[in-house]
Amino acid sequence: MFATTLRKIHRLSRRLWVRVALISGMAFVALGAAKLFGPMIPDGLSEAIGADALNRLLDIISTSMLAVTTFSLSVMVSVHQSASSRWTPRAHRMLLADTTTQTVLATFIGAYIYSLAAIILLSTPYYGEKEIVTLYLATLAVLVLIVVVILRWILHLQALGSLVDTTVRIEREAVRAFEARMERPCLGGHALKQEDIPGTARPIRAKRTAYIQAIYEDSLQAAAEEHDGRVYLDAPIGRFVHRGEVIAHIEGGGEALEEAVRGAVHMGELRTVEQDPRFALIMLSEVGSKALSPGINDPGTAIDVIGRIGRVIGGFRDEMAHGRDAPIHDRLWVVPLDPLDLMQDGFGAMARDGATQVEVLISMLKTLTALQDHPDTGIAAAAREMAHEALERGRAALEFDRDRDRLARAAPEIAARGRIRE
């Protein structure tokens, strides 16, 4: 249960309004601390620093932060729209979760709120002469923080929303999702096959039409232990389910366990990468596929994305075998990732859209050939099948004789290793 709470807090912390609220709260803490530590200020210092000097600083902060916040928001919106239209619409949501952007905007808004609140309090008898000195020192600290944040924001804007920045972000999230999944194969439970579900198990149906965004496996295990039941999750994370569709089966327990299962299966309108490695592969594939469209015609981007997808899939290992070995959650059964699905998610669209571009096909065949040396036999077999599909698409789509010759020269080199059918 503690792990579930931490995950929910982490998910909440990736929202902009949460950071704004936290930093704004820190502004009021600073205002209260100035009142608290006021009596510690020596008398001579309180005579040297008056309210006029403080008011000038607060006026500068309040005026400049409003302008800087408005400018930063307009830049953020422009960058998000550009990334959505140029790379993939899903990149917009990736950029929304950028912690640097959120912290910068929250700092600007928090400084603005701090200055407004301080100006209001200075017009009242709340602060004495000594408290004004501590408030002055706190304001200087806020100014230093603003300068540091502005410099960080300038450096961050140099790459924000660019192709390299977007693909690196998506790849990083994909690697993180795969590593988390490999640390806990099948979410720490058993690998589920359809025949594993007992005939006496009761179905749990979705109460809304949405994506399965996350599953809180620790809560499911705790609920199953408490009610002496077993949970079989038919619908994997990332699936779009309709209202009334079966998302799980349970054996044992009662209505309390049913409600616990529904509460631990988080559903939403949009698909997320949090526990869904396949969605990250799809986003990478969309970037490469869009680069191959006639309006953009950028095969170099597609080749770069192919390499990134190869690196991401390279971290996969068989959940069917690994998930059976001493599961952490012995009352939970989860559908494992299918290597064929991973290959199709990563390479399927680019194999179709790049079938007429021989350099893309050759790069894909080389990456797939490398993946056929993967220690996981499922990935190796899936890479072999995808290589067959890509090669057949190229042979059918290429019309220029020299392109066919280049593909033919590449294919025998791969086929010689016994991996692609001639």
N, C-alpha and C positions, 0 to 999 in steps of 0.2 A: 504493500500500500504506500509506503514511503517513496519507493521508486516511481510509482504512478504520480504521486503529488509533485515530485521534482520535475517529471516530464511535462506536466501541465503548467507548472510555473515557467519552465523553459520556453514552452510554446507561447505563453502569454508575454514573456519578456521580449519576443521578437516583433511586438506590435509597437508602432510609433507612440500612441497615446500613453502607453505604460511608461515609457522612458520620459516623456514630457511630464507626466504626473510625478515621477520619482524625483527628477531634477528640480521641478518646481517646489516640491516638498522640501528639498534640501535648501532652497532659497529661504523659505520661512524658518528653517532651523537656524540658518546663519543670522537672520534678523533676531531670533530669540537669543542666540548665543551672544550677540553684541550687547543685549540688555543684561545678560547674566554676568559677563566678564567686565562690565563697565567699572565696577568699584575697584578693580585691580589696576586701573590706569593712574599713573602719577599725576599730581596736580599741575605741574609745569607743562606736561604734554597736552593736557586738556585746554590750556590757555592758548597754545600755539596753533591748534587745529580747531577751526570753528565750523559752524553749519554751512557757511557760504561755500567753502572749498568742497564740502561733501555734496552740496546741491549741484555744483557744476559737474562733478563726476557722474552723479546720478542722471542728470539731464542728458549728458553725452551717451550714456548707456541706453537709456530709454529711447532716444531718437534713433541712434544707429542700429540697435538690435531690431527694431521694427522694420527698418529698410532691409537689413541683411537677411532677416527671416523671410520676408516677401521675395527677395531675389533668390534665395536658396530654394524656396519652394517652387518657383518658376523654372529654375534650372533642373530640379529633380523631375518635374513633370515633363519637361522637354526631353530629358535623357531617357526617361521611361518610355515615352511615346516613340522615340527614335529606335530604341532597342526592340520594342514590340513590332514595329513595322519593318525593320531591316533584318532582324534575326529570327525571332519567334515570339508570338504573343505571350507565351509562358515565361519568357525572360522578364517580363514586367513584374511578375510576382516574386521572382528571385531577387530583383533589385529592391523591391519593397521591404524585403527582410534584411537588407544590408545594415549591419549594426553601426558601421561608421556614419552613414548618412543619418540614421535615427539619432545617434548620440549628438551629432553636430546640431541638428535642428532642435533637439530637446534642450541643448545647452543655450542656444540663442533665445529660445522662448523662456527658459528658466531665468536667464539674465534679465530679460525684459520684465518679467513678473517681479523679480527681485527689486529692480530699480523703481517700478511703480509702487510696490508696497512700501519701500523705504521712503519715498517722497511723501506718501500719505502719512506714514508714522511720524515723519519729521515735522509735519504741520500740527501735530498734537503734542501734549506734554509727556508722551511715553518715554522719550529719550532725554536724559540729562546731558550735561556737558561731557562727562566721562564716557557715557554710552555712545556719544557722537564720535568719539575717537575710535572706539572699537568698531563701530559701523564703518568708519572711514577706512580702517585697515582691512575689514572684510570686503569693502568695495574695491580696494586695490587688488586683493586676491582674485576677485571676480574679473577685473580687467585683464590680469595676467592669464587667467583661464580662457577668456575670450580670444586673446591674441594667439594662444597655442592652438585653440580649436580652429580658428580661421586659417592658420598655416596648414593644419592637417586637412582641412576641407579643400584648400587649393590644390594640395598634392593629390588628394583623392579624386578630384574632378578631372585630372589629367587623363585618366584612363576609364573613368566611370561610363558604362554603357557602350564601350568600344567592343569590337568583335573579340579581341583577345581577352578582355576583362570578362565578357559575358560567357565565353566558352570555358575559361578557367573557373569561373564561379560554378557553372553547371557541372563540370568535371569534378570539382572539389566536393560538391554535394553528393554526386553519384558515388564517389569513392567512400565518403563518409557513410552513406546509406548501405553500401555493400559491406564495408567493414563491420558495421553494427549488426548486419544480418549474419555475417560469417562468425562473429563472436557468439551469437546466439542463433544457431541454425533453427529454422522453423520457430523463431521467437522463444527458443529454449524448450520447446515441447517436442512431441513426436511428429515425424513426417506422416502426413495423412494421405492415405489412398482411399478411394471410394469404398472398397470392400472392408475397410476398418470400421466403418460406422455401423454399430449394432442395429438390428432390425427393431429393437425396442426403444431406440433413441427418439426423443421428441424434437420436432423441428422448431427453430426460432426464426420468425419472419420479420423482415424489415418493416418499420412503421412509417418510413418515408422513402422517397425516391432520391438517391444521392450516391456519391462516391464513399467507399469505405476509406477514410483518411488515415486512421491509426487504430491499433489494438493495444489495450493496456493489459499485457499478458500477466503481469504480477497480480493485478486485481482479479483476473480470471482464475488464476491458480488459488489465490486466497479464498475466493468465493466457492470454488469447487471443493476445497478441503473443508471449509466450514459446513457445507451442505452435503458432503459426501457424494459428489457427483463427478461427471467427466464431461468435458466440453470438446466438441468436434467443429472446428471452424471451416465450413465449406467454402465460404467466399473469401478469397485472398484480399490483402490490402491493395487498393487501387481499382478494384472492380466497381463498375457502376451497377447498382442494384435498384430494382423497382419495388415500390411498396407491395408488400405481401410475398416477396421473393425470399426463399430460405437463405439465411446467412450463416446458420450454425445448427448443430444438433446437440442435445444434452441428454445424458443418461444419469438417472438419479436426481436427487435434489427436488425442488418444488418450484413454486412461483417466485420465491426469493432468488433462486439461482437464475431463473429466466430473466428477471429484471437486472440482475448483476451482469449477465452477458450482454444485454442491450446497452447497459451503461458503460461497459468496457469496450464496446465497439463504437468508435467515434466516427460519425458520418457527417459529410458536408457537401456543399455544392461544387467545390473544386477539388481536383486531384492534387495531392501534395507529395513532396519528396521525402518527408520525415522518415517513413518506414517503407517507402516504395521505390526500390532501386530501378525498377523497370521504367518508371516515369522519368527519371533522370536520363536514362538512355534514349527515351523517346524525344526529350527536349534536345539532346545533342544531335540526334538524327534529323530533327526538324531544321536545325541550323544548317547542317550540311545539305539537306535536300533543298532548302530555299536558295542556297548559294548556287545550285545547279539549275535554277529556273532560267528561262531565256532572258528575262529582264535583268538579271544580275550576272549570270554567266561567270561564276568565280569558282572554277574547279579546285583552286589552291585551298580554299576554305574547306571544301568537302574532303580533300585529302588530309588536311590537318585534323578534322573531326573524326575521320576514320581511325587515325592513330590514337586519338584520345579514347574512343570507344574501345579499341583494342586493349588499352591500358586498364580501363575500368573493368572489363569482363575478365581480364587476366587474374583478378583477385577472387574470382568465384571458386567455390568448391562444392562438391555434391552434398546437398542437404539430406537426400534420402538415406545415405549411408551415415553421415555425421550426426543427423538428428536422432538416430536410434540409440546412440551411444550415451548412456547416462544422462537423460534429459534433465534440465533444471526444473521444469514444470511437468511433472509426471502425469498430471490430470488434464493436459492440454494437447490437442492434435491440430496441426496447422498444415495447410497445403504448401509444399515446397516450391521454390522457383524452378521453372522449366527452362533448361538450356536452349531449347528451340525457340521459346518465346523471347529470351534475351537476344538471341541472334537476329530474330525478325525485328524486334524493337530497335536494335542498334543499326543494322545494315540493310534491312528490307527496303525502306524508302529510297535510300541512296543507290541501291542496286537497280531499282526501277528507273529513277530519274537520271542516273549517270550511265545508263546502258549505252548511250551514244558517245560517251567521252572515254576514250581508251585509257587515258592516264588515270582516271578515277577507278576504272575497273582493275587495272594492274595494281594500284595501291591497295584496293580492297582485297584482291586475291593474295597479295603478300601478307597482309594482316591476318587474313583468315588462315593462311598456311601456317603462320606462327602460332595461332591459337589451336591448331590441330596437334601441336606438341604439348598442349596443356595437360597437366597430370590428371585432371578430371576427365574421365572418358565421355561423360555426357557433353561437356563443352567441346571436346575434340570432335565428336560425331556431329554435333550441331554446326560447328564451323565447317566441316566437310560438306554438309548438305547446303549451307549457305553459299559456299564457294561454287558448288555445282550450279546453283540457281543464278549466281552472278555471271558465271561464264556462259551459261546458256542464253541469258538475256543479251549479253554482249554479242555473241555470235549471231543472234537474230536481228539485232538493231544496227550494228555497224555496217555502213554502206561503202565507205572508202576503203579501197583495197589495201593501202598501206597501214591503215588502222587495224585491219584484220590480220595483217602480217605481224604487227607488233603484239597483238593479243595472242596470236599463234606461237610467237617466239616465247612469250611469258608462260603460256599454258603448259607446254611440254616440260619446262623446267620444274613446274609444280607437280605435274602429273608423274614425272620421273620418280618422285618420292612416294608414289602410290596413293595420292590423295584426291585427285580429280579425274573423273572419267573422261576419256577422250571421245 
